[in-house]
């Protein structure tokens, strides 16, 4: 739980930084600029919350215990246990070197994906720009960080072309870029997931024990 939470928050932090760069370099409609800016600020706030939680673990645990004593219900006990697991999971990020290492690794990974977005755009148009690739990367991934739909289906296809068209990409190319990027992501994750599953990386249970 801690790994997932930290990964999502740091993903948003790095994407938000990339988004601010894209906003400063790409002309967009004012409302779209504000959309990216607010998303970036939201993840900056979550990152601050993550850091404070890690730095003040004991205080957070005491607050959770006090809340559980005041509201001794099954639901609050469940929330207490999950919150404790979350704090245990993110505790290793309590040192500055580890936090910086996590942010750096996240930035490198998203930099590689930005290169993929640039390659996708370059395959479809000759005048692809780095700043457009950054915008492309940020928008399609912000659309999936909040899981409104499974795999971002629909939300990516709605948000991606909207921003790309505003930046000067023609409508049919904008949709093609988004569809190719989304299909490529599914192809990679499907092949990698199948290899991991059939290679014995995931435990399998008999159907009789599924429940």
C-alpha positions as CSV (number, residue, x, y, z in Angstrom):
1,X,0.0,0.0,0.0
2,X,2.8,2.4,0.9
3,X,4.6,1.6,-2.4
4,X,1.5,2.3,-4.5
5,X,0.7,5.5,-2.7
6,X,4.3,6.9,-2.9
7,X,4.6,5.8,-6.5
8,X,1.3,7.6,-7.5
9,X,2.2,10.8,-5.6
10,X,5.8,11.0,-7.0
11,X,4.5,10.2,-10.5
12,X,2.1,13.2,-10.1
13,X,4.9,15.4,-8.8
14,X,7.2,14.7,-11.7
15,X,4.4,15.0,-14.2
16,X,3.4,18.2,-12.7
17,X,6.9,19.6,-13.1
18,X,6.9,18.5,-16.7
19,X,3.5,20.1,-17.1
20,X,4.7,23.4,-15.8
21,X,7.5,23.3,-18.3
22,X,5.1,22.5,-21.1
23,X,2.8,25.3,-20.0
24,X,5.6,27.8,-20.2
25,X,6.7,26.6,-23.7
26,X,3.4,25.7,-25.4
27,X,0.6,28.1,-26.1
28,X,-2.7,26.8,-24.7
29,X,-6.1,28.1,-24.0
30,X,-6.3,29.7,-20.6
31,X,-8.8,27.1,-19.2
32,X,-6.5,24.3,-20.3
33,X,-3.5,25.9,-18.7
34,X,-5.4,26.2,-15.4
35,X,-6.4,22.6,-15.6
36,X,-2.8,21.5,-15.8
37,X,-1.7,24.0,-13.2
38,X,-4.3,22.9,-10.7
39,X,-3.4,19.2,-11.2
40,X,0.3,20.0,-10.7
41,X,-0.4,22.0,-7.6
42,X,-2.6,19.2,-6.2
43,X,0.2,16.7,-6.5
44,X,2.6,19.2,-5.0
45,X,0.3,19.3,-2.0
46,X,0.1,15.5,-1.8
47,X,3.9,15.3,-2.0
48,X,4.1,17.7,1.0
49,X,1.6,15.5,2.8
50,X,3.7,12.5,2.0
51,X,6.9,14.1,3.4
52,X,5.1,15.4,6.5
53,X,3.6,11.9,7.2
54,X,7.0,10.3,6.8
55,X,8.7,12.9,9.0
56,X,6.1,12.8,11.8
57,X,5.2,9.1,11.8
58,X,4.8,8.8,15.6
59,X,2.4,11.8,15.7
60,X,0.4,10.4,12.8
61,X,0.1,7.1,14.5
62,X,-1.0,8.7,17.8
63,X,-3.7,10.7,16.0
64,X,-5.0,7.5,14.3
65,X,-5.1,5.7,17.7
66,X,-7.0,8.6,19.4
67,X,-9.5,8.7,16.5
68,X,-10.0,4.9,16.9
69,X,-10.6,5.2,20.7
70,X,-13.2,8.0,20.1
71,X,-14.9,6.1,17.4
72,X,-14.4,2.4,18.3
73,X,-16.3,1.0,15.3
74,X,-15.3,-1.8,12.9
75,X,-14.9,0.7,10.1
76,X,-12.5,2.9,12.0
77,X,-10.5,-0.2,13.1
78,X,-10.2,-1.2,9.5
79,X,-9.1,2.4,8.6
80,X,-6.6,2.3,11.5
81,X,-5.0,-0.9,10.3
82,X,-4.8,0.3,6.7
83,X,-3.4,3.7,7.8
84,X,-0.8,1.9,9.8
85,X,0.2,-0.3,6.8
86,X,0.4,2.9,4.7
87,X,2.8,4.6,7.2
88,X,4.9,1.4,7.5
89,X,5.2,1.3,3.7
90,X,6.3,4.8,3.2
91,X,8.6,4.9,6.2
92,X,11.8,4.1,4.2
93,X,11.4,7.4,2.4
94,X,12.1,9.2,5.7
95,X,15.7,10.0,4.8
96,X,16.6,12.7,2.3
97,X,18.8,10.5,0.2
98,X,16.1,7.9,-0.2
99,X,13.5,10.5,-1.1
100,X,15.8,12.2,-3.6
101,X,16.6,8.8,-5.1
102,X,12.9,7.9,-5.5
103,X,12.2,11.3,-7.1
104,X,15.2,11.0,-9.4
105,X,14.3,7.4,-10.5
106,X,10.7,8.6,-11.1
107,X,12.0,11.5,-13.3
108,X,14.2,9.2,-15.3
109,X,11.4,6.8,-16.0
110,X,9.0,9.6,-17.1
111,X,11.9,11.0,-19.2
112,X,12.0,7.7,-21.1
113,X,8.3,7.8,-21.6
114,X,8.6,11.3,-22.8
115,X,11.0,10.0,-25.4
116,X,8.4,7.4,-26.4
117,X,5.8,10.1,-26.8
118,X,8.2,12.1,-29.0
119,X,8.9,9.1,-31.1
120,X,5.1,8.5,-31.6
121,X,4.6,12.1,-32.6
122,X,7.6,12.0,-34.9
123,X,6.3,8.9,-36.6
124,X,3.1,10.8,-37.5
125,X,4.3,14.3,-38.1
126,X,7.6,15.8,-39.2
127,X,7.5,18.9,-37.1
128,X,7.1,17.2,-33.7
129,X,8.6,19.3,-30.9
130,X,10.0,18.3,-27.5
131,X,7.6,20.6,-25.7
132,X,4.6,19.1,-27.5
133,X,5.9,15.7,-26.5
134,X,6.0,16.8,-22.8
135,X,2.5,18.2,-23.0
136,X,1.4,14.9,-24.7
137,X,3.0,12.9,-21.9
138,X,1.6,14.9,-19.1
139,X,-2.0,15.1,-20.3
140,X,-2.4,11.4,-21.2
141,X,-0.9,10.3,-17.9
142,X,-2.8,12.7,-15.7
143,X,-5.9,11.3,-17.4
144,X,-5.0,7.8,-16.0
145,X,-3.6,8.8,-12.6
146,X,-7.2,9.3,-11.4
147,X,-8.9,6.0,-12.3
148,X,-12.2,7.2,-13.7
149,X,-12.3,4.4,-16.2
150,X,-10.4,1.1,-16.5
151,X,-7.0,1.7,-18.1
152,X,-7.9,5.3,-18.9
153,X,-10.1,4.2,-21.8
154,X,-12.1,7.2,-23.0
155,X,-10.5,9.7,-20.6
156,X,-7.2,9.6,-22.4
157,X,-9.0,9.9,-25.8
158,X,-11.0,12.8,-24.5
159,X,-8.2,14.8,-22.8
160,X,-5.3,14.1,-25.1
161,X,-6.6,15.5,-28.3
162,X,-8.2,18.5,-26.5
163,X,-4.8,19.7,-25.4
164,X,-2.9,18.7,-28.5
165,X,-5.3,20.5,-30.7
166,X,-5.1,23.6,-28.5
167,X,-1.3,23.5,-28.9
168,X,-1.5,23.6,-32.7
169,X,-1.7,19.9,-33.7
170,X,-4.4,19.1,-36.3
171,X,-7.4,17.2,-35.0
172,X,-6.9,14.0,-36.9
173,X,-3.1,13.9,-36.0
174,X,-3.9,14.6,-32.4
175,X,-6.4,11.7,-32.2
176,X,-3.9,9.4,-34.1
177,X,-1.1,10.3,-31.6
178,X,-3.3,9.5,-28.6
179,X,-4.6,6.2,-30.1
180,X,-1.1,5.0,-31.1
181,X,0.3,5.9,-27.7
182,X,-2.6,4.2,-25.8
183,X,-2.5,1.1,-28.0
184,X,1.3,0.8,-27.6
185,X,0.9,1.0,-23.8
186,X,-1.7,-1.8,-23.8
187,X,0.5,-3.9,-26.1
188,X,3.5,-3.6,-23.9
189,X,1.7,-4.2,-20.6
190,X,-0.3,-7.1,-22.0
191,X,2.9,-8.8,-23.3
192,X,4.9,-8.1,-20.1
193,X,2.0,-9.2,-17.9
194,X,1.4,-12.4,-19.9
195,X,5.2,-13.2,-19.7
196,X,5.2,-12.6,-15.9
197,X,2.0,-14.6,-15.3
198,X,2.9,-17.6,-17.4
199,X,6.5,-17.5,-16.3
200,X,5.4,-18.3,-12.8
201,X,5.7,-14.8,-11.3
202,X,2.1,-14.7,-10.0
203,X,0.7,-17.3,-7.5
204,X,-2.3,-19.2,-8.8
205,X,-5.1,-20.7,-6.8
206,X,-7.5,-23.4,-7.7
207,X,-11.0,-22.2,-8.6
208,X,-12.4,-23.9,-5.6
209,X,-10.3,-21.7,-3.3
210,X,-11.1,-18.5,-5.1
211,X,-13.6,-17.4,-2.4
